[in-house]
Amino acid sequence: MAAASRGIFPAAVLAEIEADLLDGRSVVDYFDMIVGTSTGGILALGLAAGKPAQQLLDLYMVDGRNVFPPVCWLTRKWRFLRGLLSPRYNDEALKAMLDKVLEDRHFADARTRLCIPAFEGHHGEVFIFKTPHHPDYRKDGYELMTTVGAATAAAPTFYAALDSGGYRYVDGGVWANCPAMIGVVDALACFAIEPGQIRALSLGCGREPYLVNDGMAVGGLWAWRKALFAAMDLQGQNALGQARLLVGPANVIRLEPQPERAIELDDWIRATRELPPLAIDAYRAFEDEINKTFCFAPVAPLKRFWPPIESRATCAVSSPA
């Protein structure tokens, strides 16, 4: 959740794949669809905008300092207390980072099919931004990529919700922290394929197992104040389990960092120090599988089902979840 510093891990894995297996070519050319939530959504947008994974990694390693500025313990405590009543961070640095990498591209300018989850707050519904890779997906393509990125990364307590186009967006991580099943379901809905034909590479940012201590076992609102993190972790486990049951366990490759202790979402210092070597280790462990499963040939060119962006017109059909 959030444009987390922990996005360094998937960015570093993708950079290794491009450099080591694809001779610098983009992973976009070897995957039919990219699905990403929050920081994963920002990476998906950056790749679909034509940016090399190494450039996105460099962005996290450098500009991430502005998004989550390192502070002393006293300032961190003050930020926590302030966050009880207001967002911990101003989103201007995040939006500046999005502007830098995505510029003025529209969602339909994406070089590959994308599904980017968010939560719509006015109606209390799940929301998935979808590129026009199906005849029914006609509205979201007119959104700016920067809007989609800010919507999926508007993490509660970290940033204010994003109001845009009559919608109120919150981070997609509140319901789709691991969006693996979104990709599987969308592929089955859009294309004449069987589940066993799907191959998925799932890149995590680090689990935070939520253990129930004695106080929580008794109950109480204060004891369960961080239950959202339990829901996020359990949703991720469930999504991966469902995807593996549906398409076959061997067809889902999952890479996840295993730091000695959990890295906070906004701990840029630890993330930049610890996650790149963990990403290299995880990549090396699955290098052969990734190579033979995904890197043997480019995918077919993307077909878009909508008018060119230059002839934009008001369109009333939204992307169904």
N, C-alpha and C positions, 0 to 999 in steps of 0.2 A: 504494500500500500504506500502511497505517496511517490513522488519522484525520488525514490529512495536512493541513498548512496550505494545501497546493496545492488543496484542495477549494474554496478561495475562487474559483477560476476558473469551474468549472461553476455554483456558486451565483450568481455575478455574472451569468453569461449568462442563467440562468433568471429572475433578478430583472429583467433588461432585457426579456425576452420578456413577462413578466407586466405590466410597467408600460407598455411601448411598443405591444404588439400585442393584449393581452387586457384592457386597461382595468382592470387590477388583479385580474382573475379568475385562478384557479389553473391552472397548466399541467396539473394532474391531470385536469381536465375535458376536456383536448384530446388526451390520450394513452391508448391502451387498456392499456398496460403500461409499467412503469418497472423497469429492471434496473440494479443498482448494486453495485459491489464496494468494500469498505473505506470510504473517505470518500464515495464515490458511493453506497454502501449507506445510510450515515447520512443523506445528502441525500434519497434515495428514501423512507426511512422518515419523515423530517420532512415532506416534501410529502404523503405518504399519510396523515399524522396531521392534516392540515389547516393546516399552517403555511405562510404566504406565503414565497416564495423570498427576499424581502428580509429577512424575519426570520431565516431560516437564514443568510443572508450576514452579517447583523449579529452572529449568534452566533459565526461563525468569526472575524470581525474583532475581537470583544471577548473572548469566553470562550476563544478559541484561545490567548490569552496564558497561560491557566492550564494548558491541555493541554500546550503546548510552551513553557515559560517561556524568554524570552530570557536568555542568559547570556554572560559574557565568554569569550574564547578559551581561557583556562586551565580554566574549568569545563567547557567543551565537550570539551577534551582528556581531562579526568578522566572525564567521562561516557562517552566512547568507550572508555577503558580499562576502566572498570567494566562496560561492556556486553559485554566479552569473556567474562564469566562470569555475568552476570545482566542482566535487562532494563534498558534505559536509563531508562525512566520507570515510575513508579507509575501504575496505570490509574484511580486514584480520581478525578482531574480529568476524565478522559474519561467515566467513568460518571456523574459529576455533570452533565456537559453533556447526556448522553443523557437522564438523568432530567428535566432542565429542559425539554427540548423534547418528549419522548415520553410523559412521565408514566407512568401505569399502563395504557396502551393495550395490547391484545393485537394480535398480528400480523394476525388476521382482521378487526380494526377498520379496516384500511387502506381508504382511499377509492378505491383503484385496485388492479389486479393488480400484484404484486411478485414478482420473483425476485432473491434475495440470496445470492450464493455465499460459501461458507466452505470450510475444509479440516478434515475430521474426523480427529483424530490417533490415536485408539485403534485404528481399523481401517485407517488409511492410505488414506482414500477421499475423493473430492470430495463436497461436500454443498451442496445448494441449498435454502434456505428458500423455500417457495412459498405464497402466499396460496391460500385455497380457491376458486380460479377454475376448477377442474375437479373432477369427481366423485372422482378418485383422490387429490386433494390434501387430506387430512383431518387430519393431525396437527399440522403446523407452525402452524396458526392459533391454537393454544392457547398458543404461546410469547408472552412479553412482547416488545414491540418493543425494549425496552432490551437484552434478551438477544440478539436478532438483531443489533442494532447493535454490541454489544460483541464478538460472535462474528466478524463479518465484518471487524472492525477490529483484531483481536488480532495485530498485525504482529510476526513474529519479530524479535528483538533489541530492539524498541521496548517491547513489552509481553509479559507472560506469557500462555500459552495460557489460554483460558477453559474451565473445567470446569463443565458444566451438564447436568443430566438424564441422566447416564451417558455423555455425549459429551465430547470434548475438542476445542474449536474453535480454529483458527488462521485468520489473515487469508486471505480468498478470493483475494487478489492473487497468492498463490504459484502459482495455476493459472488464474485468470480475471481477470487485471489489467484487461483490456478484455473485458467480458461481452457484447459485441454479439451473438455467435452464440447465447448462451444465450437471449436474447430472441427471436431469429429461430426457433430450434428449438422453443421452448416455444409460440410462436404457431402454428406449423405443426402441432404435436402436439395442441393444444387446440381448434383452430377449423378449420372447413371452408373454407380459403382456399388460394390459390395463392401461391407465393413472390413473384411480381411484384406482389401486392397489398400487400405490407408496405412501410412507410415508417419509417425509423429515423433519429433524431437522436442522434448519439454525441458526448459531451462528454468530452474528455480533460483530464488535469491536467498535461501536459507530458512529452514523451519524454526519455529519457536514452539516446541511442544508445551501444551498448557496442562500442567499437572494440578490436581485438586488436593490441596492440603487440608489439614484437619479443620481449620476455620471455615474454609469454603464448603467442606462436607456438611457442616452445620447449616450453612446458608446465610443469607443476608445480602443487602444491596451493596454495601461497601466491600465485602469479601469477593463479590463477583463483578466488581466495577470494570475489570478488564476482560470481560467475557467475550467481547468482540474479537479479541485475538484468538480465543479458542475457536470461535466460529470460523474464522478465516483459515486457521490451520486445518481444522477438520474438513472444511469444504475442499481444500486442496487435496487432502488424502482421498476423499470421496470421488472427486473428479478424476484423479489419476486411476483409481480403482475401477471406476465405470468405464473409462476409456480403454483400459487394458482388457476388461471383460468383453467389451464390444468388438474391438479390432484384433485382439490377441495380445497376450503379454509381451511376446517378443517384438511386436510392432510399435511399442512405445518405449523410447529411450529417454530416461530421465537423468539429468545432471543437477546436482544440488551441492552448494558449499557446505562444508562441515567444520566451521571454526570451533576453537576450544570453548568459547562461550558466545552466546548470541550477540550479534552486532546491531545496535540500535539503528532505526531507519534513518536518523539524521546524524549518525556518527561518521562523518566524512573522513576523519583521520584514520580510524581503524579500518574503514572500508578500503581506502586507497592503499593501505599498507598490507592488509591480509588477504583481500579477495583476488587480486591478480594471480599470485602463485597457486591459490586453491583452484582457480579456474584452469590453469595449465595442467595441474595434476588430474582434475576431473576429465578434461579433454583427452589427455593421454590414455586414461583408463578405457575410454570408449572410442578412441581414434579409429580403429579398424571397423567397428560397427557403423560409425557415422559415415565413413568413407564408402563402404559397400552399399549402404542403405540410401544415401541421399546424394552422393557426389559423383555418381557414375555418368550422368548426362544432364544437361539443362532441361527444364520443364517446357511445355508448350507455351507459346506466347499468350498473354492475357487478352481475353475478349471482353470488351465493355459493352453493356446494354443501356446506353443512354446517349443523348446528344452531346456534342462537344461543349466544353465549358464556356467557350466564347458565345454560344447561343443560349446561355442559361435562361430559363424561364421558371416561373413559379410552378412547383410540382407538389402535389398533395399526397403522394404515396410514400409512406415512411418504411424504413427497414424493419420487418418484424423480428422480434427476439427469437 
